[in-house]
Amino acid sequence: MRKLAWQNRLIGAIVPLTLVILWELMSRNGMISQLFFPPPSMILARLWQLSLDGTLPANVGATVGRVIVGVLIGGGFGLLLGLTMGMSARINAAADGLVSVTHPLPKIALLPLFLVFFGYGETARLVLVGLSAAFPMVIAARTAVHGIDPLLIDVCQSYRITGFLRLRRLILPACRPVVLAGLRLAINTALIVAISVEMLAANNGLGAILWFGWQTMRLEDIYGALFVIGLLGYIVSKVISWAETPVNKRTIK
């Protein structure tokens, strides 16, 4: 099992590494234009320069901070609402219409409205990021509760297991895989919205680097920011995958 896991990781690393090497060679040899596709070594050198002067850590910290706050507040609220909707038919009937209507709205399209309500400050950005994280958690939590085996619910009713004890012993453990999948979507959605907001209405963050790179035609900054965004998404994916793995199987890998 351990050997197979390492083989899969090696295969997963070879493909992107090969593409990066081809990109480097083709850019250096003039097969593709360095104006539009600067070699990866130049992009990494630019990232190193931005890291040394503190620009990159400060902007990454700003983006990650917005995502963390948004997911904790918006995702936490979405989790509670989704669990409640799953456990209560009346609350589900009352909230389902509102969720169905507001979920398809492009969250970035609400930015002008939020700027009017909250002003041109951090509050509007955080509310928008939190709102984008709430919906995946609502849908995942409600779906997870509805997917619990009815037989287990009947057993709880037979033994008169209700309230917080039922939530802790049955609902939360049964919902864990689907909720973690929803958390992955919530974090990725929050990251996308945070970067979009930073491009339009912020002076810091990875989105601001992207926008400034476009204004100054520094494609190394644009590619570098995109690389960091992809790296953040990869880290999130790996952390959630680790959390999804049962404790007794983590040591086997």
C-alpha positions in Angstrom: 0.0 0.0 0.0 2.8 2.4 1.0 4.7 1.6 -2.3 1.6 2.1 -4.4 0.9 5.5 -2.7 4.4 6.7 -3.5 4.1 5.5 -7.1 0.9 7.5 -7.5 2.5 10.6 -6.0 5.5 10.2 -8.3 3.2 9.9 -11.4 1.2 13.0 -10.2 4.5 15.0 -9.9 6.0 13.9 -13.2 3.2 15.3 -15.5 3.3 19.0 -14.3 7.1 18.9 -14.0 7.4 17.7 -17.6 5.1 20.5 -18.7 7.2 23.1 -16.8 10.4 21.8 -18.4 8.9 21.9 -21.9 7.7 25.4 -21.2 11.2 26.5 -20.1 12.9 25.0 -23.1 10.4 26.3 -25.6 10.5 29.8 -24.2 14.3 29.9 -24.0 14.7 28.6 -27.5 12.2 31.1 -29.0 9.6 28.4 -29.9 7.1 30.4 -27.9 7.2 34.1 -27.2 8.7 35.2 -23.9 6.6 38.3 -24.1 3.4 36.2 -23.5 5.1 33.1 -21.9 8.1 34.1 -19.8 10.1 31.0 -18.8 9.2 29.5 -15.4 12.7 30.3 -14.1 12.0 34.0 -14.7 8.7 33.6 -12.9 10.3 31.9 -9.9 13.0 34.6 -9.8 10.3 37.2 -9.7 8.5 35.4 -6.9 11.7 35.1 -5.0 12.3 38.9 -5.4 8.7 39.6 -4.2 9.3 37.3 -1.2 12.5 39.0 -0.2 11.0 42.5 -0.2 8.0 41.2 1.8 5.4 41.9 -1.0 4.4 38.3 -1.6 4.0 37.2 2.0 2.0 40.3 2.8 -0.4 39.8 -0.1 -0.7 36.1 0.4 -1.5 36.7 4.0 -4.2 39.2 3.1 -5.9 36.8 0.7 -5.6 33.8 3.1 -6.9 35.9 6.0 -10.0 37.0 4.1 -10.6 33.4 3.1 -10.2 32.0 6.6 -12.5 34.7 8.2 -15.1 34.2 5.4 -15.1 30.5 5.7 -15.2 30.5 9.5 -18.1 32.9 9.7 -20.0 32.2 6.4 -19.2 28.5 6.3 -20.0 28.1 10.0 -23.4 29.7 9.5 -24.0 27.7 6.4 -23.2 24.5 8.3 -25.6 25.2 11.1 -28.3 26.3 8.7 -27.8 23.2 6.5 -27.9 20.8 9.5 -31.0 22.5 10.8 -32.8 22.4 7.4 -31.9 18.7 7.2 -33.3 17.9 10.6 -36.4 20.0 10.5 -38.9 19.8 7.6 -40.5 23.1 8.6 -37.3 25.0 8.7 -36.3 23.4 5.4 -39.6 24.5 3.8 -39.1 28.0 5.1 -35.5 28.5 4.0 -35.3 26.4 0.9 -37.0 29.0 -1.3 -34.6 31.8 -0.2 -31.5 29.5 -0.6 -32.7 28.4 -4.1 -33.2 32.0 -5.2 -30.0 33.6 -3.8 -27.6 30.7 -4.5 -27.4 31.2 -8.3 -26.7 34.9 -8.0 -23.1 35.7 -9.0 -21.6 36.8 -5.7 -19.1 39.2 -7.3 -22.1 41.0 -8.9 -23.2 41.9 -5.3 -20.0 43.8 -4.7 -21.3 47.3 -5.7 -24.3 46.8 -3.5 -22.2 45.7 -0.5 -19.9 48.7 -1.1 -22.9 51.0 -0.8 -24.1 49.2 2.4 -20.7 48.7 4.1 -18.5 51.3 2.5 -15.2 50.8 0.6 -13.5 48.8 3.4 -12.7 45.4 4.6 -16.2 44.7 5.9 -17.7 44.5 2.4 -15.0 42.2 1.2 -15.4 39.8 4.1 -19.2 39.7 3.9 -19.0 38.8 0.2 -16.4 36.1 0.8 -18.4 34.7 3.7 -21.5 34.7 1.7 -19.8 32.7 -1.1 -18.6 30.1 1.5 -22.0 29.7 3.1 -24.0 28.2 0.2 -21.8 25.1 -0.4 -21.9 24.4 3.3 -25.7 24.8 3.4 -26.3 22.4 0.5 -23.7 19.9 1.7 -24.9 19.7 5.3 -28.6 19.4 4.3 -27.8 16.7 1.7 -25.7 14.8 4.3 -28.5 14.8 6.8 -31.0 13.6 4.3 -28.6 10.9 3.3 -28.5 9.3 6.8 -29.9 5.8 6.9 -33.5 6.0 8.2 -32.9 2.8 10.1 -30.3 4.6 12.3 -32.8 7.4 12.9 -35.4 4.8 13.9 -32.9 3.2 16.4 -32.3 6.6 18.0 -36.0 7.2 18.3 -36.5 3.7 19.8 -33.8 4.4 22.5 -35.1 8.0 22.9 -31.8 9.5 21.8 -32.7 13.1 21.0 -31.3 16.6 21.0 -27.5 17.2 21.3 -26.8 13.5 22.0 -28.3 12.5 18.7 -26.4 15.3 16.9 -23.1 14.3 18.4 -23.4 10.5 18.2 -25.3 10.1 14.9 -25.7 13.2 12.7 -22.3 14.7 12.8 -20.3 11.4 12.3 -22.7 10.4 9.5 -22.5 13.8 7.8 -18.7 14.1 8.1 -17.6 12.9 4.5 -20.2 15.1 2.7 -19.6 18.1 4.9 -15.9 17.9 4.3 -16.5 17.8 0.6 -18.7 20.8 1.0 -15.9 22.5 3.0 -13.5 22.0 0.1 -16.0 23.6 -2.3 -16.6 26.4 0.2 -12.9 27.2 0.6 -12.2 27.1 -3.1 -15.3 29.3 -3.8 -14.2 31.7 -1.1 -10.7 31.9 -2.6 -12.1 32.6 -6.1 -14.4 35.3 -4.8 -11.7 36.9 -2.6 -9.3 37.2 -5.5 -12.0 38.6 -7.7 -12.9 41.2 -5.0 -9.2 42.1 -4.6 -8.9 42.7 -8.3 -11.8 45.2 -8.2 -11.9 46.7 -4.8 -8.7 46.2 -2.8 -5.1 47.4 -2.6 -3.6 44.2 -1.3 -4.0 40.4 -1.9 -3.1 38.1 -4.7 -6.0 39.6 -6.8 -4.3 43.0 -6.4 -1.0 41.6 -7.7 -2.9 40.1 -10.7 -4.6 43.5 -11.5 -1.4 45.5 -11.1 0.5 43.0 -13.2 -2.0 43.5 -16.0 -1.9 47.3 -15.7 1.9 47.3 -15.9 2.1 44.3 -18.3 4.4 42.4 -16.0 3.4 38.9 -17.0 5.8 37.4 -14.5 3.7 38.8 -11.7 0.5 37.5 -13.2 1.9 34.0 -13.7 3.5 34.1 -10.3 0.3 35.0 -8.6 -1.6 32.3 -10.5 1.1 29.8 -9.4 0.6 30.8 -5.8 -3.2 30.6 -6.1 -2.9 27.1 -7.6 -0.5 26.1 -4.8 -3.0 27.3 -2.2 -5.7 25.2 -3.9 -3.5 22.2 -3.9 -2.7 22.6 -0.1 -6.4 22.9 0.6 -7.2 19.8 -1.4 -4.5 17.7 0.4 -5.5 18.9 3.9 -9.2 18.1 3.2 -8.2 14.7 1.7 -6.2 13.9 4.8 -9.2 14.9 7.0 -11.5 12.7 5.0 -9.3 9.7 5.6 -10.3 7.6 8.6 -7.8 7.8 11.4 -7.1 4.1 11.3 -6.0 4.3 7.6 -3.7 7.2 7.9 -0.8 5.2 9.3 -1.3 2.5 6.6 -0.5 4.9 3.8 
